[in-house]
Amino acid sequence: MARPEEKAQAMLNKWVRMRDESDPTSTLSRSLLHNQKRPHLASKCEHRADAERFRNQIIREISDKVAKIQNEGLGEHAIRDLNDGINKLIREKYHWNRRIRELGGKDYNR
């Protein structure tokens, strides 16, 4: 059984974490926000800033796969898999571009 000091410390830690999560300017809440998973459907996203962050995340993933596909040592099967992944991400990026426009943001498809 935990000692009373340990229980008190645990409760204090819980309270501090709860306070930091509710404060949008705290570093903890910002780190939790950035670790948020991208929804499967762009239409589920309700905030333009989140949609633009997810779009930038997709662009980074496309860039990484393009860099990998330029490796001369890859076999044909690996290249085809990477190409399929890139095409899927480009399709997904189009949906996020459309959602950003719906939320009042810039039209990236133009």
Phi and psi in degrees as GROMACS dihedral restraints (atoms count N, CA, C in turn):
[ dihedral_restraints ]
;  ai    aj    ak    al  type     phi  dphi    fc
    3     4     5     6     1   -72.9    20    10
    4     5     6     7     1   149.5    20    10
    6     7     8     9     1   -76.3    20    10
    7     8     9    10     1   157.9    20    10
    9    10    11    12     1   -58.2    20    10
   10    11    12    13     1   -34.8    20    10
   12    13    14    15     1   -65.7    20    10
   13    14    15    16     1   -39.9    20    10
   15    16    17    18     1   -67.0    20    10
   16    17    18    19     1   -39.1    20    10
   18    19    20    21     1   -63.1    20    10
   19    20    21    22     1   -43.2    20    10
   21    22    23    24     1   -63.6    20    10
   22    23    24    25     1   -41.5    20    10
   24    25    26    27     1   -64.4    20    10
   25    26    27    28     1   -40.4    20    10
   27    28    29    30     1   -63.7    20    10
   28    29    30    31     1   -41.8    20    10
   30    31    32    33     1   -65.8    20    10
   31    32    33    34     1   -39.2    20    10
   33    34    35    36     1   -63.4    20    10
   34    35    36    37     1   -43.2    20    10
   36    37    38    39     1   -61.8    20    10
   37    38    39    40     1   -41.3    20    10
   39    40    41    42     1   -62.9    20    10
   40    41    42    43     1   -42.8    20    10
   42    43    44    45     1   -65.7    20    10
   43    44    45    46     1   -43.4    20    10
   45    46    47    48     1   -63.8    20    10
   46    47    48    49     1   -41.7    20    10
   48    49    50    51     1   -64.6    20    10
   49    50    51    52     1   -41.8    20    10
   51    52    53    54     1   -63.6    20    10
   52    53    54    55     1   -42.2    20    10
   54    55    56    57     1   -63.6    20    10
   55    56    57    58     1   -43.4    20    10
   57    58    59    60     1   -67.9    20    10
   58    59    60    61     1   -35.2    20    10
   60    61    62    63     1   -67.6    20    10
   61    62    63    64     1   -32.6    20    10
   63    64    65    66     1   -80.7    20    10
   64    65    66    67     1   -19.7    20    10
   66    67    68    69     1   -88.3    20    10
   67    68    69    70     1   114.0    20    10
   69    70    71    72     1   -67.9    20    10
   70    71    72    73     1   -16.6    20    10
   72    73    74    75     1   -91.2    20    10
   73    74    75    76     1    -7.2    20    10
   75    76    77    78     1   -74.2    20    10
   76    77    78    79     1   152.7    20    10
   78    79    80    81     1   -68.9    20    10
   79    80    81    82     1   -30.3    20    10
   81    82    83    84     1   -65.7    20    10
   82    83    84    85     1   -46.2    20    10
   84    85    86    87     1   -67.4    20    10
   85    86    87    88     1   -34.2    20    10
   87    88    89    90     1   -68.1    20    10
   88    89    90    91     1   -37.5    20    10
   90    91    92    93     1   -70.1    20    10
   91    92    93    94     1   -35.6    20    10
   93    94    95    96     1   -66.1    20    10
   94    95    96    97     1   -36.6    20    10
   96    97    98    99     1   -65.1    20    10
   97    98    99   100     1   -40.9    20    10
   99   100   101   102     1   -74.0    20    10
  100   101   102   103     1   -20.6    20    10
  102   103   104   105     1   -87.5    20    10
  103   104   105   106     1     2.1    20    10
  105   106   107   108     1   -65.6    20    10
  106   107   108   109     1   137.3    20    10
  108   109   110   111     1   -77.2    20    10
  109   110   111   112     1   149.7    20    10
  111   112   113   114     1   -75.7    20    10
  112   113   114   115     1   129.5    20    10
  114   115   116   117     1   -66.4    20    10
  115   116   117   118     1   152.7    20    10
  117   118   119   120     1   -69.0    20    10
  118   119   120   121     1   -32.2    20    10
  120   121   122   123     1  -110.7    20    10
  121   122   123   124     1   128.3    20    10
  123   124   125   126     1   -64.3    20    10
  124   125   126   127     1   -27.6    20    10
  126   127   128   129     1   -67.9    20    10
  127   128   129   130     1   -15.1    20    10
  129   130   131   132     1   -76.3    20    10
  130   131   132   133     1   -16.9    20    10
  132   133   134   135     1   -82.9    20    10
  133   134   135   136     1   130.5    20    10
  135   136   137   138     1  -108.3    20    10
  136   137   138   139     1    -7.4    20    10
  138   139   140   141     1  -121.5    20    10
  139   140   141   142     1   134.6    20    10
  141   142   143   144     1   -63.7    20    10
  142   143   144   145     1   -39.0    20    10
  144   145   146   147     1   -62.4    20    10
  145   146   147   148     1   -41.1    20    10
  147   148   149   150     1   -65.1    20    10
  148   149   150   151     1   -42.5    20    10
  150   151   152   153     1   -62.0    20    10
  151   152   153   154     1   -41.2    20    10
  153   154   155   156     1   -68.4    20    10
  154   155   156   157     1   -35.0    20    10
  156   157   158   159     1   -65.9    20    10
  157   158   159   160     1   -42.3    20    10
  159   160   161   162     1   -66.1    20    10
  160   161   162   163     1   -37.5    20    10
  162   163   164   165     1   -62.6    20    10
  163   164   165   166     1   -43.6    20    10
  165   166   167   168     1   -65.0    20    10
  166   167   168   169     1   -34.5    20    10
  168   169   170   171     1   -63.2    20    10
  169   170   171   172     1   -41.9    20    10
  171   172   173   174     1   -65.1    20    10
  172   173   174   175     1   -41.4    20    10
  174   175   176   177     1   -61.8    20    10
  175   176   177   178     1   -39.8    20    10
  177   178   179   180     1   -63.6    20    10
  178   179   180   181     1   -41.2    20    10
  180   181   182   183     1   -64.6    20    10
  181   182   183   184     1   -39.6    20    10
  183   184   185   186     1   -62.6    20    10
  184   185   186   187     1   -44.4    20    10
  186   187   188   189     1   -61.4    20    10
  187   188   189   190     1   -41.7    20    10
  189   190   191   192     1   -62.8    20    10
  190   191   192   193     1   -42.9    20    10
  192   193   194   195     1   -69.6    20    10
  193   194   195   196     1   -35.3    20    10
  195   196   197   198     1   -65.1    20    10
  196   197   198   199     1   -39.5    20    10
  198   199   200   201     1   -64.3    20    10
  199   200   201   202     1   -39.0    20    10
  201   202   203   204     1   -69.1    20    10
  202   203   204   205     1   -36.5    20    10
  204   205   206   207     1   -70.1    20    10
  205   206   207   208     1   -19.7    20    10
  207   208   209   210     1   -81.3    20    10
  208   209   210   211     1    -1.5    20    10
  210   211   212   213     1   -71.1    20    10
  211   212   213   214     1   122.7    20    10
  213   214   215   216     1   -71.3    20    10
  214   215   216   217     1   -19.6    20    10
  216   217   218   219     1   -82.5    20    10
  217   218   219   220     1    -3.2    20    10
  219   220   221   222     1   -76.7    20    10
  220   221   222   223     1   144.9    20    10
  222   223   224   225     1   -80.3    20    10
  223   224   225   226     1   170.9    20    10
  225   226   227   228     1   -63.4    20    10
  226   227   228   229     1   -38.9    20    10
  228   229   230   231     1   -63.9    20    10
  229   230   231   232     1   -42.9    20    10
  231   232   233   234     1   -66.3    20    10
  232   233   234   235     1   -38.3    20    10
  234   235   236   237     1   -64.5    20    10
  235   236   237   238     1   -42.7    20    10
  237   238   239   240     1   -64.1    20    10
  238   239   240   241     1   -39.8    20    10
  240   241   242   243     1   -63.6    20    10
  241   242   243   244     1   -44.1    20    10
  243   244   245   246     1   -62.9    20    10
  244   245   246   247     1   -41.4    20    10
  246   247   248   249     1   -63.7    20    10
  247   248   249   250     1   -41.1    20    10
  249   250   251   252     1   -61.6    20    10
  250   251   252   253     1   -41.3    20    10
  252   253   254   255     1   -64.2    20    10
  253   254   255   256     1   -40.4    20    10
  255   256   257   258     1   -63.6    20    10
  256   257   258   259     1   -44.6    20    10
  258   259   260   261     1   -62.2    20    10
  259   260   261   262     1   -40.1    20    10
  261   262   263   264     1   -63.2    20    10
  262   263   264   265     1   -42.9    20    10
  264   265   266   267     1   -66.4    20    10
  265   266   267   268     1   -36.3    20    10
  267   268   269   270     1   -65.1    20    10
  268   269   270   271     1   -41.2    20    10
  270   271   272   273     1   -61.3    20    10
  271   272   273   274     1   -43.2    20    10
  273   274   275   276     1   -65.4    20    10
  274   275   276   277     1   -37.6    20    10
  276   277   278   279     1   -62.8    20    10
  277   278   279   280     1   -37.9    20    10
  279   280   281   282     1   -60.4    20    10
  280   281   282   283     1   -42.8    20    10
  282   283   284   285     1   -64.1    20    10
  283   284   285   286     1   -39.2    20    10
  285   286   287   288     1   -68.8    20    10
  286   287   288   289     1   -37.5    20    10
  288   289   290   291     1   -59.5    20    10
  289   290   291   292     1   -43.2    20    10
  291   292   293   294     1   -65.0    20    10
  292   293   294   295     1   -40.3    20    10
  294   295   296   297     1   -66.9    20    10
  295   296   297   298     1   -38.4    20    10
  297   298   299   300     1   -61.2    20    10
  298   299   300   301     1   -42.6    20    10
  300   301   302   303     1   -63.1    20    10
  301   302   303   304     1   -40.5    20    10
  303   304   305   306     1   -63.6    20    10
  304   305   306   307     1   -32.3    20    10
  306   307   308   309     1   -85.0    20    10
  307   308   309   310     1     5.1    20    10
  309   310   311   312     1    94.2    20    10
  310   311   312   313     1    17.0    20    10
  312   313   314   315     1   -95.5    20    10
  313   314   315   316     1  -168.2    20    10
  315   316   317   318     1   -70.8    20    10
  316   317   318   319     1   146.6    20    10
  318   319   320   321     1   -88.1    20    10
  319   320   321   322     1    97.8    20    10
  321   322   323   324     1   -79.2    20    10
  322   323   324   325     1   -14.5    20    10
  324   325   326   327     1   -81.4    20    10
  325   326   327   328     1   -11.0    20    10
